[in-house]
Structures are given as structure tokens and as C-alpha cells.
Amino acid sequence: MLTARIGRILVVDDEADLARLIEGYLRKAGLDVAVRHDGTEAVAAVRSFDPDVVVLDLGLPGIDGIEVCRQVRTLSDCHVLMLTARDDEIDKIIGLSVGADDYVTKPFSPRELVARVQAMLRRARTSNAEVPTTPESPVQKLVIEDLVVDEAARRVQLGGESVALTRIEFDLLVSLATHPHQVLSRAQLVELVWDTAWTGEDHLVDVHIGRIRKKLNDDASDPRFIHTIRGVGYRMGTGR
């Protein structure tokens, strides 16, 4: 009989005390944890440890967290949760643009970090992973003009051509597409996609929406698919 794999978490932080604290909380949650203290070691550990989630400090010596994230994205489809000590939106936007899924600003609650990691583990590691269906929650193909979002195959096509989305991007698109003409606030999208009530900052959603728009050739100033409702959130259009 096959047993489910225990979630593997790689913690990367040059502050040894903080890394041990995070490790302790994650182990108490029943997770398999490895710790590294610099970027080079982190990239090597992604190859050997095959983590499901990387908790990655932005301000690493040598290879910083941004470059580590960039390299990790060429090696693995694991989730990346970035830690930053800087309350600087640019750092967060850059981190998300190279493939990070979420971020936490120091100081943070270890329990909140564990909750974020557990929420990530409940999501598929790739946007191509098929999901089971039940009579109560049938998956469907969502069609908006020449945009087809196939929930079962976790696949998106535009004009018959495949569009490569990350798992976060795919889940955001599905959340909007399954609520056509309905405005979803950023907080609602965070709860739907990140599986948490944490509202965070607007940029967490905004940056991912920007990446989806770019991949769909959807001009924010004259959108076909994703409309910004200023001060509220986003609404899926009907194409044209």
C-alpha cells in the first residue's frame, strides 16, 4: 500500500537562529525540513532534496534570494515563499516576477508562516497536474471567445495555442473565469487561490494578474478578458 509523501520544506536563511526557529515550527507540523544558509547551497539542495516548498530569504549573502528563485524555477516546480526584511514594494514585485508564489515580511508570526506553507502544500505543484472530480464539484472547460480554460487538464489555450501559466496564475484565472461578470476583490482572490484569509498587500494579486495579462496579450488599458475595477478588484470579461 502506497503512503502519501510527507511535505518537504527547504528553509534558506543566513540567520541561523531564525532558520532553526522556522525549522522547529515546521517539524512540529509534521513536515520534513532541510535548512541551508546561502544561495549556492540552496540551489544544490533543490536538486538533491526535491522540496515541495522553499522558504527563501531575500537578503542572502552571495547569490541573493532573487537569483536563487530564478535558478530554482529552471530546476523545479516547487512553491516558493519569500522572506524579506525590507518593507519595500519593489523587492516584493521583483520576487514575484521571477516566480515566487508568496512573500512574508519580517518580523512575522511563525504560526502564520506554517499556515502559509500548509496552504501551499494543499495546492498542485504544477499547473498541468490533473485534479480529481466528484459529482458535487465537476470540473469544466471555461470558454470565453477564443480563450479556453480546461480545469480538468489544468491547461489554457488562446486561439488554439497553448498558454503556459504557473499554478498561481492558473488558479487566479480559473477563479475569475468561474465567476464571470462578478467583481472579485483582491482579498477574495487571496482566499480562493492562496487558501488563506490573509489579505496581504494588493501587489500579491496585482503582479500575478499582470503576468497573466502579458501571457494572454490582454492590454490592461483596453482589456478583452480581465478588467480592473479600480479600488475594488478584478472582473472577467467576455472577450470581443
Secondary structure, DSSP 8 states (H G I E B T S, - for coil): -------EEEEE-S-HHHHHHHHHHHHHTT-EEEEE-SHHHHHHHHHHH--SEEEEESS-SSS-HHHHHHHHHHH---EEEEEES---HHHHHHHHHTT--EEEESS--HHHHHHHHHHHHTS-SSTT-----BTTB---EEEETTEEEETTTTEEEETTEEE---HHHHHHHHHHHTSTT--EEHHHHHHHHSSSS----HHHHHHHHHHHHHHTT--TTS-SSEEEETTTEEEE----
